[in-house]
Amino acid sequence: MEIILTETPKELGQLAGSRAAEFIRDVIAQTGRCNLLLATGTSQFETLNQLISSPGIDWSKVVMFHLDEYIGLPITSPASFRRYLKERFLDQVPPLKASYLIDGEADPEAECERLGGIIAQHPIDVALVGIGENGHLAFNDPPADFDTEKPYIIVELDEPCRNQQFSEGWFASFDDVPQKAISMSVKQIMKSKRIVCSVPDERKAVAVKNSVEQEVSNQFPASILQQHSDCALFLDAGSASLLSKTA
């Protein structure tokens, strides 16, 4: 794991988004297409802004997937990750070769099967991810399932995860936060060839410390990134504030 320290969330996003853009351009130059995995949430705002403004990407050669979506939440909800990606990414770039969004309003088991079959034909070249306040990777809350081979799974969201979604302003009340979601599995995320992990803000400092300095454990789901061969972790002053080491 490579750790890149920055001062502010904006600087973090600029560097992380530029790194992701570089990777995408490289993959397209080598293979003629790029399979891209995107995260959502407030931690990704600056990274996505930089990515969509980066020059030289032939978006018509990009196939996009995303990490997770709430079960039962309509796309009209401000908290919908499908809506987030449509407004903040898909509507901001030229048409992609394809995009495969998780439909949280469909039958969850059938949707997991549908997406699993598609992604099996599209190995992820570049993945943009984040780390939750509880250390989750996608919606794989602790103790995360490190063993399942299924690409997408149905998960129960724990209280710290749901509280984060409420405190970030996505929902009017804690009770409005769904209790279940469809999430890409940990093993599927780890199959990504390159990972760019953006984690701004001091509220993530404990999760970052556990993910970087604890032994790999499903109690600290994002700690699995230590084992990835090409993972760049971008931190700002706040999120890195509890680290005793930075490499």
N, C-alpha and C positions, 0 to 999 in steps of 0.2 A: 504493500500500500504506500503510495506516494502522498505526502501531506503538503498542501500548499496553503500558507498562511497569508491572509490579507487583513486590512484594517477595517473595512466597512462592508456591509452587505452588497452595496453597489459594485465595489471593486471585486468582490468575490464573484458576483454574477458575470461581470465582464470577462474575468479570466476563465471561469468555468464554461461560459457560453462560447468563448473563442476556442477553447480546447475541444469542445464537442464539435464545433464547426470544422475545425481542422481534421478531426477524425472522420467526419462524414465526407468531406472532400476527398480524403485519402482513399477511403473505401470505394467511393464511386469511381475514382481514377483507376483503381486496381481491378474492380469487378463489374463496373457498370451499373451498380445499384447499391442501396444501403438500407438495411432493416434497422429502424430506429425505435427505441423504447423511451417513453417520456413519463416523468413523474408530474404530479400536480401539487397544489398547496402554496401557501405564502412563501415557502423557502425557495420556490422555483421562479418567482416573478422575474428577478433580475437576470437569471441564467437564460430563461426563455427569451426575454427581451433582447439580450445580446445575440442569441442564436439566430433569431429571425432577421436581425439586422446585419448579420455577417455576410460578406460578399462571396460570390463564387460557388454557391451551392445550387446544383441542378435539382430542384425539389421534385421534378417529374420522375426522378429515379429513386425516390425515397418511399419506403413502406413503413408506416407508423403503427405501433402498438402502444398501449398504456398499462399502467401498473394495477390499478384497482378502481372499484366503483361500489357505492353503497347499493345494497339490495332494496328494491322498492322505491327508490327516490326518483321522481320524474326528472326529465332533462330540463324542465322549466325551472327547477329549484336553483337558486344561486349557489348551492353547495354541490350541485352535480358536477362530477369530474368530466363527464362528456361535454357539458356546457362550457366548463373552464377551458378545455382543449379546443373546442370549436371557436370560442371567442378570442382566446389568447394565443392560439397557434394556427389552427387550420384556416381561419379567416384572414390571417396576417401574412401568409406565404402563398406563392403560386400553387396550383393544384398538385397534390402528391400523386405518385403512382397508385397508392392505395392507403387507406387508413382503416384500422380495425379497432373500433371503440367497444368497450364493455357495456352491454345493455343491462343495467340493473333492474329494469322492469320486465325482462324476459324470465322464463323459468331458469333459476340459477344453475341447476345441474346441467340442463341442456346448453346453457350459455358457456359454461366451463368446457363442455365437450366441443362445442363449435369453435371456440377460440383455440383450444388445445390442438385441434386438427389443423388449423391455419398456421399457427406459429411453428408447428413441426416442419412446415415447408419453408419457413422464413427465420433461420437462425439469426439472433440479434447481433448486429455488428457493434452498435453504439447504444449504451444505456445511460440515461440520465435518471438518477435516483436521489433520494434524501434520507434523512434519519429522523424518526419521530422523537418526541420528548420522552417516551417510554423505551426508546431504543429500537422501535420497530423498523422493519425494512418492508416497503409497501405496507400492506395492512397485516403483516405477520407479527402480531403482538407476542410478547413473551408469555409462556414458553413457546417459541415458534417451532413449527414442524420442519426440521432440517432433513427429513428422510423421504417425504412424498415425492414421487416422480411425476405427479400430475402437474401440468404447466399452470393451470388455474385452479384455485380451490375456494370453497366457501369457508369464511372465517367468522368467529365471534369477536366483536370489538370490545376490548376491556375498558374499564372506567377511565384510566388515564388517557387512553387514546381518544375516547369520546369527549372527554373534558377539553383536550387540546383543540378538537374541531370546533367546540362551542366557544372557547376562549379566543380563538382566532377570528370569530365573528361570522362564521359560515351559517350558524343556526341561531334562531331566536331564543332557544332555551336548551338546556342539557337534554331534557326529555325528547326533544325533537331530533336528536342525533340517532340515526339508525343503529341497531345493535348488531347487524350482520352486513357483510360485504363480500364481493368477489375480489380475490387478490391473486396476482401472480405469485407462485410459490417461490420459496427461497432458492431451491435448486435450479428453477428456471431462470431466475435473475442471475445466478452465478454462471450460467451458460453463456451469458453475454461476453463477447470478445473483449470489449473495452467498456469500462464503467467510469462515469463522471458523477461524483457524489457532491452535491451542494448542500451545505449545512450552516446557514447563518444564525445569529442571535444567541444571546447569553442563556436563554431558556433551554437551549439544547446542550449546554455545557456538560451536564452530568451524563447525558446519553453519549456525547462524543467521547468523554473520558472512558466510559465503560466500553464503548465500541473499539477504541484504540488500545487501551491499556489492560483491559481484562483479557483472560484467556477466552478463546472462542467458545461460546456457549449459547444455547437457545434461550437462556434467560436474558441475554443481550443480543437480540437477533442480528443487528447490523455488525456485530463483531465478526461475522462470517466473511465480511469483506476483506479482512486481514489475509484470507487465503486466496483471494483472487489475484491472478498473475498480472493484471493491468487495470488497477483501480486508482484513480486520482481523487483524493478527498480534499475539497476546498472549504476552508474555515475562515471566519473573520475573528476579530479580537475577542468578541463575546463568546462565541461557541468554543474557542480554543483556550478560554481563560483558566480552565481547571487542569489542563494537560501538564504533566510533569516531564513529558518528552514529546518531541514533534517529528520523530522519524523512527 
